[in-house]
Amino acid sequence: KKAREGKLPNFTGIDSTYEPPLNPEVIIRTAEMTPEEAAEHIIGILKTRGNI
C-alpha cells in the first residue's frame, strides 16, 4: 500500500522494474513442478552447499 502511495520509492514491481539476474545460482521452474517439489529442490541445493 505504501509503495503504491509513493511512500516507498524504487519498489520493485511498482515504480521500479524487475531485473532478472544474468547468472542465477538457482533456477526454479515453477510451471514444471509443484510447490512441494520446488521446496525440496531448494532444500537439496542448500544441503549440497552446506548452508543447512
Steps between C-alpha positions, in 0.01 A plus 500: 500500500777744593688429176188570295453826689856603411628472857750224409699610195668253263276214607540207259185441301346836587726780379815299435534216250606149592837415352563125495854392591737432211641187665251367757636255756171309510225463243158383614273402212169568671296404194655154507491411870271520798577735788604196704742385227641852472555513877674160493718619213604813690567307821709249305712780354546662842605166652745432216659839556519449875262784577274274705 
